[in-house]
Amino acid sequence: MKLIFATHNPNKVKEIQAAIGKQLKIISLADAGITREIPEPHETLRENALEKSRTIYLLTTGKDCFSEDTGLEVDALQGEPGVRSARYAGEPVSFTRNIDKLLASLGNSTHRHARFRTVISLILNDKEYFFEGVCEGHILTERKGSGGFGYDPVFMPAGAKKSFAEMTAGEKNVFSHRKKAADKMILFLKQETSKA
């Protein structure tokens, strides 16, 4: 089975493909020849994910596709940066500046509990479905590691001794919010294909 993944972020494509394995062929927007930027104008991850999948569904005249939106929710910041995680420090998107702003906002606070939340929006056979994955953890006081992307250098999952940026892809998948959401989607797709 092949699915178009509504993202221009090669890191997300790589991470989702690693999470899914060979059970599903992920086609990136670049591979599908789609260069259009898709807006994320909404106040929830679910609405933004749906906006992206619906846009690609219409652009490809009804091809099966999925998208995801992910946010980092920090309790001490009332859930920020949340749905604005990618643009927390404004335009142009810079995760260096985003992390700087996050660490400055938290300052010396000892209340650093946070979670990554991913919502996948799947359009399959003209119907819409949603899958969610959450990874609880906390924000470090400084960057650790050079792998991963986004906020990975300052996020340590609950039960881990490394930041996401210090982990291999396999280690990250043990905890990953994106993997949890992808696993739910894969299970659903297996059930759907077994009915066919």
N, C-alpha and C positions, 0 to 999 in steps of 0.2 A: 504494500500500500504506500502511496505517495501523498504527502500533504504539503501545501505551500505554507510556510511560516512567515507571517506578516511582520517582519522586522528587517531593518537595515543594519542591525548590530551583529557583526560576525562572531563576537564573543558569546552572545545568546544562542546563535545557531549552533556553535560548537558545543556549548554546554547542554543544550536540549538533545542534540544528536548523541552525545556521550551518555546522557541519562537514559535515553530510549534504546540505545544499542542498534542492532541491525533489524529490529522488528518493523521499523518504519523508516522510509526514506524522506528526509526533510529537504524541501526545496526552498532555498532562500529567495527573497524578493529579487536579488541580483541575478540569481540563476533563472528566475522566471521573467527577467527582462523588465522588471518594474522599478522605476527610479523615483517615483513620486513619494514625497514625504507625507506621512499620515499624521494628522493632528491628534493631540491628546487633550481635548478641551474640558474634560469632565472632572467632577469632584470625587469620583470613586475609581478604584482600579478596575472594577467590573465593567463600568461604562466605557472606560478608555480601551480596555481589551476588546469589547464588543465593537466599538467604533472602528478599530483597526481591522478586525476580521470581516466586518460587513463591507468596508471599503474595498478590500482585496477580493472579496466574493463578487462584488459588483464589477470591479475592473477586469476580472477574469471570466466574466459571464457565467458564474455559478460553479466554479471549481471548489472542491473541498479544501478548506484552509483552517488555520488556527492562528491565534495571536496570544500574547501574554502581556500583562502589565505587572510590574513588581514595585513595591514600595518598602522603604525602611521606616518602621514606626518606633519612635523612641518615647518611652513613657514619660520621662521627665520633661519632654518638649511637647506634651499633649498630642502625641502621635505624629509629630513632624519628623522628617520631611514628608513622609507618607506619599500621597499621589504625586507630589512635586519632587520626588527624590532626584530625578535626573537633572532638574533645573533649580535645585535648592539655592544655589548661589547666583542664579540668573543666567542670561545668555551671554556668550555662547556656552554650551554645555561643557563643564570642566569638573571632573571628579576630584581633581586636586583642590580646587577652590571649594567644592561641595564638602569635602572632608574637613578642610580648614574651618569652614563655617560651622560644621557640626561640632567639632572639638571646642571651638570658641564658645558656642552656645551652651555646651555642657559645663565648660570651665572645670572647676575642681569638684563638681558634684559627685557624690558617691552613689547616687541613684542612676545607674546606667543601663537598666534593663531595656531591651529592645527586641524587635522581631523583624524578620523579612517575611513579607507576604506576597505570594504570586497568585494571580488569577489568570487562568487560561480560558479563552473563548474559542470554541470549536464550532465550525459550520460544516456539517456532514449531511449529505443528501438533502440539502435545503433546510435543515433544522439546526437550531442553536443550542449549545450545551456549555456548561461552565464547570471548571475544576479548580480547586484551591489547595495551595500548599503553604504551610507556615513553618518557619524555623525560629525558635526562641533563642535568645542569647544576650550578650551585653556589648556595649561600646567600650573599646580600650581607650586608654589615655593618650596613646601615640600609635603611629602606624607600625605594623609588623608584617614583614613578608613583601614580596614583589610580584606574586602571581595573581591570578583572578582579575577582576575589574570592578569598577564602581567603588562601593564602600568596603570591599573585602578586606583591605589592610587594617581596618579598625573594628571589624565585627568578629567576635568569638562566639561560636554556637555553644549552647548549654551542653555540658558534658565533654567538651573538647578542651585541649590544652594548646591549640594553635588557632590563629586567626584564619579566616577563609583564604587569605592571600599567602599563607604559609603551607597550605595543603595542596596535595596533588588533586587532579580531577576526581580520582577514585575516592580519596578521603573526603573531599567536599560533598560528593554524592551521598555519603552516609547521612549527612545532615540537611542537605540542600532543599530549600523551599521549592525551587524550580523542579527538582527531581520528584518531590512528593506530588506536585500537581501533575507532572508528566506521567508518573506512574498511574495516577487515577485515570488520565485520559487513555493511556495504553490499555488498561484493564477494560475500559468501556469499549474501545475499538475492537478488542478481541471478542468481546461479547456480541458486538454488532456484526462482525464478520462471520461469527459462528452461526448466526441466524440466517445469513444469506444462502 
